[in-house]
Each structure stands twice: as structure tokens, then as C-alpha cells.
């Protein structure tokens, strides 16, 4: 395994500065956002698609830094009642750009529809009651399966062999059973981006997820969550208060190692090795209490220790 920097973690830096930082910190790869929920600060789909000179310039810049492009990320909202068409277009364009750049992995999200043709936004139905909610959820799944069969074919046609769906709330695919359902219908090209931060607050065990998914683990984000016990006791994990006021939430995203200690993260890395995962650990930092660059530096230092200690004989 090798360290990777998801450059959205330092979105305020220029691409050159982000690559310089990655090299300084000892990362071997980068993950670049192509759009969706990201503003894509370091890559422009419309500037690179079909423009070989610009793609060659990006590749040359990565080569000059000794970095490989591990994945393109388009954290899109396919199936969104208002934005879905545009977001699906971003995914398709990202598949095309991946093919033109020779990148075989795209990280994205499954999407979630609304609950009716007149919906203005998504409806993430996670409670198996009342009966009409269960019916709507099944209708949502049929729409998702139809879309992802097409998208998987398009990915393959562009040389993308791994579409790593982030197990993320507000998406139909957010845990092991839902990913397994999609893979059973669409095929093994679709797998998981395992980001423990989202799993932590949903009370899902990231180590067990890795063990259960095996070679369906196609990508890994390193991000942490801290539970704030006083707020958790009153609001629970389904805390809907705004992220903008982090100290008044039951849980918040933290720099890797600040929410869960080294013993957990060692067990997580060991689980990845045990299932044969031999790709990047991509640093994604969204800690509201630490500056972006400081958080990335701390995360890389922490993760580097894990990769060194995993090689020590026992």
C-alpha cells in the first residue's frame, strides 16, 4: 500500500502547490476531483476532455513530481430529482477522461432519487416502515439498477475497470448489504470506496466491512470521526444540527487519528492487507478544528507510521 493525497483536502492551494506538498510529505500518488459535490479546484473536465496537449501537460506535471494519478473522483448526485441529469453527465465525462488519461479507477457515489416524480430533492429512506416507504425504496432501487447497468458498461468501454462507490449516507449504497445488492445486479466492476469516517457514525465496523467485502474494496479514504459524548447523549448519531457549528454536534469529522487511536487504524490496515488490498490509502481531511494543510501534514505523519509498522515482523 502507498500513501495518496486527495487534493481537495487542500483546495485553497494551486495544483502545483498541492503536488509539491504531496511530494514533501512522502505521498506516492494523488487523487483528483473532477466535479460533483467538489468544485474540482485542481482539474477541469471541459479543459481536458479531447484536449491531448492539456492532458499531456497534466501527465508531465505529475511525472515531474514523481506522482501517479491513483484515481479520479466525481462525488456526484446521480438520480437527484433536479440535478441528476447533469450529475450523470459528470460521471460519464469522468469515465471518458479517465480513459484518455489511462486511469482505470473512478471514485463516485451511487445516488439516491426522490420519492415521487414531483420531488425537489432526494429522499434517503432508511427505516422499513410505513409500508409505502418500503415500496418507494424498492422503486428507487429499480431506477438505480437501470442507471448503473448503463454506467458500468460505459465505464468498461472507456477502460475503467473499477468504479469505487463511497459507502456514504444519503446514497442508496451506504453499507455492505446495499453494495452487495448492486454488485449482484451490475457486476464486479462496481466496488467500494471505504471511508471509515462515514461508517463510524453509522455504528458500522470498518474492519468488518473490509473483511466482508474482500476484493470489492477498490479504494480507501483515511478520515476520522470524533464523538462528543455530552452531545451524543442528547442528540444521538442522527444529529441534524449544522456542520458549521461543530462544537454543538454529536459527532464531527476529524483528522485521521484524532477520533480513533492507533490500535484501531493498525487493525484497519491489517484487514486491508489480509484481503489483498494493495493500492492507495488516500488522505481526505475535512477537520473543522484544524487548518487544511496542518491536518494533511498530521494525517500523513500518522498514516506513515501505520505503513512502517505493518512491515515489522511479529
VEXDREN-2710 file (C-alpha; in Angstrom, 1 decimal):
% VEXDREN-2710
k/r/px/py/pz
1/UNK/0.0/0.0/0.0
2/UNK/1.1/3.6/-0.6
3/UNK/0.0/7.0/0.6
4/UNK/-2.1/9.2/-1.6
5/UNK/-3.3/12.8/-1.2
6/UNK/-6.8/13.6/-2.2
7/UNK/-6.0/17.2/-3.2
8/UNK/-9.5/18.5/-2.3
9/UNK/-8.1/18.3/1.2
10/UNK/-6.0/21.4/0.4
11/UNK/-8.4/23.0/-2.1
12/UNK/-7.1/26.5/-1.5
13/UNK/-3.7/25.6/-2.8
14/UNK/-2.9/25.6/-6.5
15/UNK/-2.3/22.3/-8.2
16/UNK/1.4/22.9/-8.3
17/UNK/1.4/23.7/-4.6
18/UNK/-0.7/20.6/-3.8
19/UNK/1.7/18.4/-5.7
20/UNK/4.7/20.0/-4.0
21/UNK/3.0/19.3/-0.6
22/UNK/2.3/15.7/-1.6
23/UNK/6.0/15.2/-2.5
24/UNK/7.2/16.9/0.6
25/UNK/5.1/14.6/2.8
26/UNK/6.2/11.5/1.0
27/UNK/3.0/10.6/-0.8
28/UNK/3.4/8.4/-3.9
29/UNK/0.1/9.3/-5.6
30/UNK/-2.7/11.8/-5.8
31/UNK/-6.5/11.6/-6.3
32/UNK/-8.0/14.5/-8.2
33/UNK/-11.6/15.6/-8.2
34/UNK/-13.5/16.1/-11.4
35/UNK/-16.7/17.6/-10.1
36/UNK/-20.0/16.6/-8.4
37/UNK/-20.0/17.8/-4.8
38/UNK/-16.5/19.1/-5.3
39/UNK/-15.7/22.3/-7.1
40/UNK/-12.8/20.4/-8.7
41/UNK/-10.1/23.0/-7.8
42/UNK/-7.3/21.1/-9.5
43/UNK/-8.8/19.7/-12.6
44/UNK/-11.3/20.9/-15.3
45/UNK/-13.2/18.3/-17.2
46/UNK/-14.1/20.7/-20.0
47/UNK/-10.5/21.8/-20.5
48/UNK/-9.0/18.3/-20.6
49/UNK/-11.6/16.2/-22.5
50/UNK/-10.5/15.8/-26.1
51/UNK/-7.5/18.2/-25.5
52/UNK/-4.4/16.0/-25.7
53/UNK/-2.0/18.8/-25.2
54/UNK/-3.5/19.8/-21.9
55/UNK/-3.7/16.2/-20.8
56/UNK/-0.1/15.6/-21.7
57/UNK/0.8/18.7/-19.7
58/UNK/-1.0/17.3/-16.6
59/UNK/0.7/14.0/-17.0
60/UNK/4.1/15.7/-17.4
61/UNK/3.5/17.7/-14.2
62/UNK/2.6/14.5/-12.3
63/UNK/5.7/12.7/-13.7
64/UNK/7.9/15.7/-12.8
65/UNK/6.8/15.3/-9.2
66/UNK/7.2/11.5/-9.2
67/UNK/3.5/11.0/-8.5
68/UNK/0.9/8.8/-10.1
69/UNK/-2.7/9.6/-10.6
70/UNK/-4.4/6.9/-8.5
71/UNK/-8.0/7.8/-9.3
72/UNK/-10.4/10.5/-10.5
73/UNK/-13.1/11.4/-8.0
74/UNK/-16.5/12.7/-9.1
75/UNK/-18.6/12.7/-5.9
76/UNK/-21.8/13.2/-7.9
77/UNK/-25.5/13.1/-7.2
78/UNK/-26.8/10.7/-9.9
79/UNK/-30.6/10.2/-9.6
80/UNK/-31.1/13.5/-7.8
81/UNK/-34.6/14.8/-8.9
82/UNK/-33.3/18.2/-10.1
83/UNK/-29.6/17.7/-10.6
84/UNK/-29.4/14.0/-11.6
85/UNK/-29.1/14.5/-15.4
86/UNK/-26.2/17.0/-15.0
87/UNK/-24.5/14.8/-12.4
88/UNK/-24.8/11.7/-14.5
89/UNK/-23.1/13.7/-17.3
90/UNK/-20.2/14.5/-14.9
91/UNK/-19.8/10.8/-14.2
92/UNK/-19.8/9.9/-17.9
93/UNK/-17.3/12.6/-18.7
94/UNK/-15.1/11.5/-15.9
95/UNK/-15.1/7.9/-17.3
96/UNK/-14.1/9.4/-20.7
97/UNK/-11.3/11.5/-19.2
98/UNK/-10.1/8.5/-17.2
99/UNK/-9.8/6.6/-20.4
100/UNK/-7.9/9.4/-22.1
101/UNK/-5.5/9.7/-19.1
102/UNK/-5.1/5.9/-18.8
103/UNK/-6.6/5.9/-15.3
104/UNK/-8.6/2.7/-14.5
105/UNK/-10.3/3.8/-11.3
106/UNK/-13.1/6.3/-10.7
107/UNK/-14.4/7.1/-7.2
108/UNK/-18.0/8.3/-7.1
109/UNK/-21.4/7.7/-5.4
110/UNK/-24.4/5.6/-6.1
111/UNK/-27.0/8.3/-5.9
112/UNK/-30.5/8.4/-4.4
113/UNK/-33.8/9.5/-6.1
114/UNK/-36.6/11.4/-4.6
115/UNK/-39.9/9.8/-3.5
116/UNK/-42.1/10.9/-6.4
117/UNK/-41.9/12.5/-9.9
118/UNK/-42.5/15.9/-8.2
119/UNK/-39.7/15.6/-5.7
120/UNK/-37.4/18.6/-5.3
121/UNK/-34.6/16.6/-3.6
122/UNK/-33.5/13.1/-2.6
123/UNK/-35.3/11.0/0.0
124/UNK/-33.0/8.7/1.8
125/UNK/-35.3/6.1/3.2
126/UNK/-33.6/4.0/5.9
127/UNK/-36.5/2.9/8.1
128/UNK/-38.5/-0.1/7.0
129/UNK/-41.9/1.4/7.8
130/UNK/-44.6/2.6/6.9
131/UNK/-45.3/0.2/4.0
132/UNK/-45.5/2.9/1.4
133/UNK/-41.9/3.9/2.3
134/UNK/-40.7/0.4/1.6
135/UNK/-42.5/0.5/-1.7
136/UNK/-40.9/3.8/-2.7
137/UNK/-37.4/2.5/-1.7
138/UNK/-37.8/-0.5/-4.0
139/UNK/-38.8/1.8/-6.8
140/UNK/-35.7/3.9/-6.1
141/UNK/-33.6/0.7/-6.3
142/UNK/-35.1/-0.2/-9.7
143/UNK/-34.2/3.2/-11.1
144/UNK/-30.7/2.9/-9.6
145/UNK/-30.1/-0.6/-11.1
146/UNK/-31.2/0.6/-14.5
147/UNK/-28.8/3.5/-14.4
148/UNK/-25.8/1.6/-13.0
149/UNK/-26.1/-1.2/-15.6
150/UNK/-25.7/1.5/-18.3
151/UNK/-22.9/3.4/-16.4
152/UNK/-20.9/0.2/-15.8
153/UNK/-21.0/-0.6/-19.5
154/UNK/-19.8/3.0/-20.2
155/UNK/-17.0/2.7/-17.7
156/UNK/-15.8/-0.5/-19.2
157/UNK/-15.9/0.9/-22.7
158/UNK/-13.5/3.6/-21.5
159/UNK/-11.1/1.3/-19.9
160/UNK/-12.3/2.0/-16.3
161/UNK/-12.1/-1.4/-14.5
162/UNK/-13.0/-0.1/-11.0
163/UNK/-15.9/2.2/-10.1
164/UNK/-15.4/2.7/-6.3
165/UNK/-18.7/3.8/-4.7
166/UNK/-18.2/5.6/-1.5
167/UNK/-20.3/4.0/1.3
168/UNK/-21.9/7.3/2.2
169/UNK/-25.1/8.5/3.8
170/UNK/-27.8/9.9/1.6
171/UNK/-26.9/7.3/-1.1
172/UNK/-28.7/4.1/-1.8
173/UNK/-25.4/2.3/-1.5
174/UNK/-24.1/3.1/2.0
175/UNK/-23.2/-0.2/3.7
176/UNK/-22.3/-3.8/2.9
177/UNK/-25.8/-5.2/2.1
178/UNK/-26.6/-2.4/-0.3
179/UNK/-23.2/-2.6/-2.1
180/UNK/-23.7/-6.4/-2.4
181/UNK/-27.1/-5.9/-3.9
182/UNK/-25.8/-3.5/-6.5
183/UNK/-22.8/-5.8/-7.4
184/UNK/-25.1/-8.8/-7.7
185/UNK/-27.1/-6.9/-10.4
186/UNK/-24.4/-4.9/-12.1
187/UNK/-21.2/-6.9/-11.7
188/UNK/-17.8/-6.7/-10.0
189/UNK/-16.6/-3.6/-11.9
190/UNK/-18.5/-1.7/-9.2
191/UNK/-16.9/-1.9/-5.7
192/UNK/-16.4/0.2/-2.6
193/UNK/-14.5/3.2/-1.5
194/UNK/-14.2/2.5/2.2
195/UNK/-14.1/5.7/4.2
196/UNK/-14.2/4.8/7.9
197/UNK/-15.5/8.2/8.9
198/UNK/-18.9/7.7/7.5
199/UNK/-19.1/4.2/8.8
200/UNK/-18.1/5.2/12.3
201/UNK/-21.1/7.5/12.9
202/UNK/-23.5/4.9/11.4
203/UNK/-22.1/2.4/14.0
204/UNK/-20.7/0.2/11.3
205/UNK/-17.3/-1.5/11.9
206/UNK/-14.9/-0.6/9.2
207/UNK/-12.7/-3.7/9.9
208/UNK/-15.7/-6.0/9.5
209/UNK/-16.7/-4.1/6.3
210/UNK/-13.2/-4.8/4.8
211/UNK/-13.3/-8.4/5.8
212/UNK/-16.8/-8.9/4.4
213/UNK/-16.1/-7.1/1.1
214/UNK/-12.7/-8.6/0.3
215/UNK/-11.7/-7.8/-3.2
216/UNK/-14.7/-5.5/-3.6
217/UNK/-12.7/-2.9/-1.7
218/UNK/-11.3/-0.8/-4.5
219/UNK/-10.3/2.4/-2.8
220/UNK/-9.8/3.8/0.7
221/UNK/-10.1/7.2/2.2
222/UNK/-8.4/8.0/5.5
223/UNK/-10.7/10.2/7.5
224/UNK/-11.8/10.1/11.1
225/UNK/-14.8/10.9/13.3
226/UNK/-14.8/12.2/16.9
227/UNK/-17.9/11.6/19.1
228/UNK/-18.7/14.3/21.6
229/UNK/-20.2/12.4/24.4
230/UNK/-22.3/15.1/26.0
231/UNK/-24.0/16.0/22.7
232/UNK/-24.2/12.3/21.7
233/UNK/-26.2/11.5/24.8
234/UNK/-28.8/14.0/23.9
235/UNK/-28.9/14.0/20.0
236/UNK/-27.7/10.5/19.1
237/UNK/-25.9/9.7/15.9
238/UNK/-28.8/11.1/13.8
239/UNK/-27.8/14.6/14.7
240/UNK/-29.1/17.0/12.1
241/UNK/-27.5/20.2/13.5
242/UNK/-25.3/22.0/11.1
243/UNK/-21.7/21.1/10.4
244/UNK/-20.9/24.9/10.6
245/UNK/-21.2/24.7/14.4
246/UNK/-19.0/21.6/15.1
247/UNK/-18.8/22.0/18.9
248/UNK/-22.6/21.6/19.2
249/UNK/-22.8/18.3/17.3
250/UNK/-22.8/14.7/18.5
251/UNK/-20.0/13.8/16.0
252/UNK/-17.7/15.7/13.7
253/UNK/-15.1/14.7/11.1
254/UNK/-11.5/14.8/12.3
255/UNK/-8.0/14.3/11.0
256/UNK/-7.2/10.6/11.0
257/UNK/-6.0/9.6/14.4
258/UNK/-7.8/12.3/16.3
259/UNK/-11.1/10.3/16.7
260/UNK/-9.8/6.8/16.9
261/UNK/-6.4/5.8/18.1
262/UNK/-3.5/3.9/16.5
263/UNK/-4.7/0.4/17.6
264/UNK/-7.9/0.8/15.5
265/UNK/-6.1/2.1/12.5
266/UNK/-3.5/-0.6/12.6
267/UNK/-6.2/-3.2/12.7
268/UNK/-7.9/-1.5/9.7
269/UNK/-4.7/-1.5/7.7
270/UNK/-4.1/-5.2/8.7
271/UNK/-7.6/-6.1/7.5
272/UNK/-6.9/-4.4/4.1
273/UNK/-3.7/-6.4/3.7
274/UNK/-5.4/-9.6/4.7
275/UNK/-8.0/-9.3/1.9
276/UNK/-5.2/-8.4/-0.6
277/UNK/-5.8/-4.7/-1.0
278/UNK/-2.6/-3.3/-2.4
279/UNK/-3.5/0.2/-3.6
280/UNK/-3.6/3.7/-2.0
281/UNK/-4.6/5.0/1.3
282/UNK/-5.9/8.4/0.2
283/UNK/-5.8/11.2/2.8
284/UNK/-9.1/13.1/2.9
285/UNK/-9.1/15.8/5.5
286/UNK/-12.3/17.7/6.5
287/UNK/-11.4/18.5/10.1
288/UNK/-13.2/21.8/11.0
289/UNK/-10.9/22.4/14.0
290/UNK/-7.6/22.1/12.2
291/UNK/-6.3/24.1/9.2
292/UNK/-6.3/22.2/5.9
293/UNK/-2.6/22.0/5.5
294/UNK/-1.8/21.2/9.1
295/UNK/-4.5/18.5/9.1
296/UNK/-2.9/16.9/6.0
297/UNK/0.5/17.0/7.4
298/UNK/-0.7/15.4/10.6
299/UNK/-2.7/12.7/8.8
300/UNK/0.3/11.8/6.6
301/UNK/2.6/11.5/9.6
302/UNK/0.1/9.3/11.4
303/UNK/-0.6/7.1/8.4
304/UNK/3.1/6.7/7.5
305/UNK/3.6/5.1/10.9
306/UNK/1.0/2.5/10.1
307/UNK/2.6/1.6/6.9
308/UNK/6.0/1.2/8.5
309/UNK/4.8/-0.8/11.5
310/UNK/2.8/-3.1/9.3
311/UNK/6.1/-4.5/7.9
312/UNK/7.6/-5.2/11.3
313/UNK/7.9/-9.0/12.0
314/UNK/5.9/-10.2/14.9
END
